[in-house]
Amino acid sequence: MAEKRILLIVGGGIAAYKSLELTRLLRKAGVAVRPILTKAGAEFVTPLSLSALAEDKVYSQLFSLTDEAEMGHIELSRSADLVVVAPATADLMAKAAQGLASDLASTTLLATDKAVLMAPAMNVRMWEHAATRRNLAILRADGVTFVGPDEGAMACGEYGPGRMAEPPAIFEAIMAMLGGTARPLAGKRALVTAGPTVEAIDPVRMLTNRSSGKQGYAIASSLAALGAEVTLVSGPTALPAPAGVKRVDVESARDMLAACEAALPADVAVCVAAVADWRPADASAGKIKKTGKAAEPIALVENPDILASLSKGARRPRLVIGFAAETNDLEAHAKAKLARKGCDWIVANDVSIAGTMGGDQNAVALVSADGIERWERMAKGEVARRLAERIAAQFA
Ligand SMILES: Cc1cc2nc3c(=O)[nH]c(=O)nc-3n(C[C@H](O)[C@H](O)[C@H](O)COP(=O)(O)O)c2cc1C
């Protein structure tokens, strides 16, 4: 990657702060980053931060005699191997779709002869507006590649698609486009489970849990980025299927087990789903009515243990990894689970930390026969990337 150069256009959105982290990841990988910061972008991050992290000058002005003398806007647009727009605001997307060239960023996008990757970030209504949909379709037709946006809570207080993809996901998309992604898992089959399961009480009520699926989806995405053929067996979530991943939608634990067995053989299974331990013994065929008396207790029976079934089954994947969500005695429980389930690694996560369940960060410990390794708290995308690299190392 040492020879590769990115032209990074940072637009005017709250997510601009994530582009600082993206710059750091790129520099760490040896990729040169030349930043263009729009006027609006400079309202959110300073040229100094961007310049310090990029270790390069920040370009902002179209009409700058010095810049033109040093490097004209045409040369700037062609000096990179890839142009990345992050955050790609509604405004930048609209300008690029219409071929406007009213500032340095839009002029560069019009003048470039290089591939363009955009990471959109905007309020959900802006993202869903007919004008943005039109611009997206035009840009796609023009050959622009997109990463994200993700769905989730926004700085504006609303919820939905429009959040910029996390820096590790943008980094992976960049690496894939630069052709620099090592594909050590090419030819390997991976099975990942994610999300909650849903157990019917009656046709309208259910038992479920707070799993968002984010960690499992990120792992499926990272394994695919390393070349694995990934089947993602997912309970109901609000997430889009990661690029290049086959998603199988299920509801109950029993459905999930059947879908996992159907996805075998696999070289590696990563069981991230929060599978309901119990289900109602007899789901009522009709809606249970109030009677005015005390409600009948709901008898529960244990669900099949998917992790143990995969670990102990005849078609056991070579590497079986389970997740353990714990609220106390994290490592002791994880070690016990490792022995009980017969899997190879347990990724123990401390869900007592506010914001882990459903949030974007995770603090995990990797438990195996070799011992325990604690990872610092990091973005779920980063946990996924590291885990995928560990899995690849196991198969090397
Ligand atoms: C606090 C604040 C946050 C904003 N966040 C976004 C955003 O996330 N996405 C977006 O498209 N526009 C956002 N805008 C509007 C843009 O900043 C505005 O459209 C600007 O002209 C975009 O400039 P650019 O083309 O340089 O990105 C925001 C504006 C404000 C004041």
The ligand as a Gaussian input file, in Angstrom:
#p B3LYP/6-31G(d) Opt

LIG

0 1
 C      -24.898000      21.230000      12.415000
 C      -25.019000      20.856000      10.963000
 C      -24.887000      19.554000      10.586000
 C      -25.017000      19.176000       9.239000
 N      -24.877000      17.870000       8.899000
 C      -25.042000      17.508000       7.607000
 C      -24.912000      16.170000       7.251000
 O      -24.628000      15.277000       8.055000
 N      -25.087000      15.830000       5.965000
 C      -25.403000      16.762000       5.011000
 O      -25.590000      16.394000       3.850000
 N      -25.503000      18.062000       5.325000
 C      -25.332000      18.449000       6.606000
 N      -25.457000      19.777000       6.941000
 C      -25.688000      20.770000       5.876000
 C      -24.386000      21.023000       5.120000
 O      -23.378000      21.464000       5.992000
 C      -24.637000      22.037000       4.015000
 O      -25.547000      21.507000       3.072000
 C      -23.333000      22.433000       3.327000
 O      -23.642000      23.357000       2.316000
 C      -22.649000      21.229000       2.707000
 O      -21.419000      21.638000       2.178000
 P      -20.443000      20.645000       1.421000
 O      -20.956000      20.523000       0.026000
 O      -19.137000      21.310000       1.469000
 O      -20.457000      19.355000       2.139000
 C      -25.301000      20.167000       8.270000
 C      -25.409000      21.507000       8.658000
 C      -25.285000      21.844000       9.990000
 C      -25.407000      23.294000      10.355000

